[in-house]
Amino acid sequence: MSEPTTPDTTLLVIAKSPSPGRVKTRLTPPLTPEQAADIAEAALADTLDAVRLAPARRRVLVLDGRPRAWFPADIDVVPQCAGGLDVRLAAAFAACTGPTLLIGMDTPQVDPDLLAVDWTLADAWFGAAADGGFWALGLRVPDPALLLGVPMSVPHTGRVQRERLVAAGLRVRDLPVLNDIDTAEDLAEVARDAPHTRTARLAQAYHALAARTTRADVPAATGGPA
């Protein structure tokens, strides 16, 4: 992007509170539910770091679950509404006025510069995810109707959502495709791409722990006949 986000932009992060058994369940196995929750917490912390460094009028965490003590005080925390993901995303946009960019908690590799979108270039900014979903959606004029009814968490979610924007006559610009953390393979890829993040450091620590545990569980070799 050539220009920074305007000061009027609201940055939204939609997330689940990182509780074992409720988040990152596709990481178990190889991780335990507690380790998967730790990864989710690290990913959310990395994401909020990027949001805090990006220029914006307001920064909001739209949360499913209880707030944590470590959540940054300069980010507003509001509860998610009930309903499917399309309803919850639509409600998050409905609560905003002016240009709004929403991202999830599954892309801890996100850079503050990626969030500095230029609203003079587009009515909507779209960040596709490698799994067929999307990691970012920005609307210069928030319109909840653009999200309602979009099938979520399926391989064609991103395609349908982007087509909805185009069909509404919006000028759509694309952000880079990013990898969501859903599986152990995703986690390893993100850790390679963003080794400076909390998420990568924790993933590497859990990988090393698993390797040590595996070696300890292998019986020592016994001598055979001469």
C-alpha positions in Angstrom: 0.0 0.0 0.0 1.3 3.4 -0.9 -0.5 5.4 1.8 -1.1 4.8 5.5 -4.5 4.0 7.0 -6.4 7.2 7.6 -6.9 8.2 11.3 -10.6 7.5 10.9 -10.1 3.8 10.4 -11.3 1.3 13.0 -9.3 -1.9 13.3 -11.2 -5.0 14.4 -9.8 -8.3 15.6 -12.4 -11.1 15.9 -11.2 -13.8 18.3 -12.0 -16.5 20.8 -10.6 -16.3 24.3 -7.7 -18.9 24.3 -9.2 -21.7 26.5 -8.1 -25.4 26.2 -10.6 -27.4 24.2 -12.2 -24.3 22.6 -9.5 -23.1 20.3 -7.1 -24.6 17.8 -8.6 -28.0 18.2 -7.2 -29.2 14.9 -3.7 -28.9 16.4 -4.6 -31.8 18.8 -2.8 -34.0 18.2 0.1 -33.5 18.0 -0.3 -30.8 20.6 -2.3 -31.2 23.8 -5.4 -29.0 24.3 -3.4 -26.9 26.7 -0.5 -26.4 24.3 -3.0 -25.6 21.5 -4.5 -22.9 23.7 -1.1 -21.5 24.4 -0.5 -21.3 20.6 -3.8 -19.5 20.2 -2.9 -17.0 23.0 0.5 -16.3 21.4 -1.1 -15.8 18.0 -3.7 -13.4 19.5 -0.9 -11.5 21.3 1.1 -11.2 18.1 -1.9 -10.0 16.2 -2.7 -7.4 18.8 0.9 -6.2 18.7 0.5 -5.5 14.9 -2.8 -3.8 15.4 -1.4 -1.5 18.1 1.4 -0.5 15.8 -0.8 0.3 12.8 -2.4 3.8 12.6 -6.0 3.8 13.4 -8.7 5.9 15.1 -9.9 3.0 17.2 -8.8 -0.6 17.9 -11.3 -3.2 19.0 -11.1 -6.8 20.1 -14.4 -8.5 19.3 -14.2 -11.5 21.7 -16.0 -14.8 22.2 -15.3 -15.6 25.8 -13.8 -13.9 28.9 -11.2 -11.2 28.6 -7.7 -12.0 29.9 -5.7 -9.9 32.3 -2.9 -9.4 29.7 -5.1 -7.9 27.0 -3.7 -4.4 26.2 -5.5 -1.6 27.9 -5.5 0.6 24.8 -7.6 -1.9 22.8 -11.3 -1.9 23.5 -12.9 -5.3 24.2 -16.5 -6.0 23.2 -18.4 -9.3 23.2 -19.3 -11.2 20.1 -23.0 -11.6 19.5 -24.7 -15.0 19.2 -25.1 -16.7 15.8 -23.1 -18.1 13.0 -19.8 -16.6 12.0 -21.4 -14.5 9.2 -23.8 -13.0 11.7 -21.0 -12.2 14.1 -18.8 -10.6 11.5 -21.8 -8.6 10.2 -22.6 -7.4 13.7 -18.9 -6.3 14.3 -19.1 -4.1 11.2 -22.6 -2.9 12.1 -21.1 -1.4 15.4 -18.7 0.7 13.4 -18.9 4.0 11.5 -16.4 5.0 8.9 -13.7 2.9 7.3 -13.2 -0.4 9.1 -10.7 -3.3 8.6 -11.4 -6.6 10.3 -8.9 -9.4 10.8 -8.8 -12.7 12.6 -6.5 -14.1 15.3 -5.0 -16.9 13.1 -2.4 -14.9 11.2 0.2 -13.9 13.8 2.6 -13.2 10.9 0.6 -10.1 10.0 2.7 -6.9 9.6 1.4 -3.5 10.7 2.2 -2.2 7.2 -0.4 -4.7 5.8 -3.0 -3.0 8.0 -2.2 0.4 6.7 -4.6 0.4 3.8 -5.3 3.3 1.5 -9.0 4.0 1.3 -8.5 6.3 -1.7 -7.7 3.2 -3.8 -10.6 1.0 -2.9 -14.0 0.7 -1.3 -13.1 -2.7 0.0 -9.8 -4.5 0.9 -9.7 -8.3 0.8 -7.1 -10.6 2.3 -7.6 -14.2 1.1 -6.3 -17.1 3.2 -4.4 -20.0 1.7 -7.1 -22.4 2.8 -9.8 -20.7 0.8 -11.1 -18.4 3.5 -10.1 -14.9 4.2 -8.0 -13.3 6.9 -8.9 -9.6 6.4 -11.9 -7.7 5.2 -12.0 -3.9 5.0 -15.0 -1.8 4.1 -14.8 2.0 3.5 -18.5 2.1 4.4 -19.4 -0.8 6.7 -22.4 -2.7 5.4 -23.4 -5.8 7.4 -25.5 -7.1 4.5 -22.3 -7.9 2.5 -21.4 -10.7 5.0 -24.8 -12.1 5.9 -25.4 -15.5 4.2 -21.8 -16.0 3.1 -21.0 -19.7 3.9 -18.2 -19.7 6.5 -15.4 -22.2 7.2 -15.7 -23.9 3.8 -13.1 -24.1 1.0 -15.0 -21.5 -1.1 -15.7 -18.9 1.7 -13.2 -16.4 0.4 -14.3 -16.7 -3.2 -18.0 -16.2 -2.3 -17.2 -13.2 0.0 -15.0 -11.5 -2.6 -17.7 -12.0 -5.3 -20.2 -10.5 -2.9 -18.1 -7.3 -2.7 -17.7 -7.1 -6.5 -21.4 -7.8 -7.1 -22.2 -4.8 -4.9 -20.2 -2.6 -7.2 -17.3 -1.9 -4.8 -13.8 -1.2 -6.0 -11.9 -4.2 -4.4 -8.2 -4.3 -3.8 -6.4 -7.5 -2.6 -4.0 -7.9 0.3 -1.4 -10.6 0.2 -2.6 -14.2 0.7 -1.7 -15.4 4.2 -1.7 -18.8 5.8 -4.2 -19.3 8.7 -3.0 -21.5 11.6 -5.4 -24.4 11.6 -3.2 -27.5 11.4 0.2 -28.5 12.6 1.5 -28.0 9.1 0.1 -24.5 9.0 1.8 -23.7 12.3 5.1 -25.0 11.1 4.9 -22.8 7.9 3.9 -19.7 9.8 6.8 -20.3 12.3 9.2 -20.5 9.4 7.9 -17.4 7.8 7.7 -15.3 11.0 10.4 -16.6 13.3 10.4 -13.4 15.3 6.9 -13.9 16.7 5.8 -15.4 20.0 3.9 -18.0 18.1 7.0 -19.2 16.2 9.1 -19.3 19.4 6.4 -21.3 21.2 5.9 -23.7 18.3 9.6 -24.3 18.2 9.7 -25.0 21.9 6.8 -27.5 21.7 8.4 -29.1 18.7 11.7 -29.5 20.6 9.8 -30.9 23.7 8.0 -33.4 21.5 11.2 -34.5 19.9 12.9 -35.0 23.4 9.8 -37.0 24.6 9.9 -39.2 21.6 13.5 -40.0 22.0 13.0 -40.8 25.7 10.2 -43.2 24.9 12.3 -45.2 22.4 13.7 -48.3 24.1 17.5 -48.5 24.1 18.9 -50.9 21.4 20.0 -54.3 22.7 22.9 -56.2 21.3 22.2 -59.1 18.9 24.1 -62.3 18.3 27.7 -61.8 17.3 
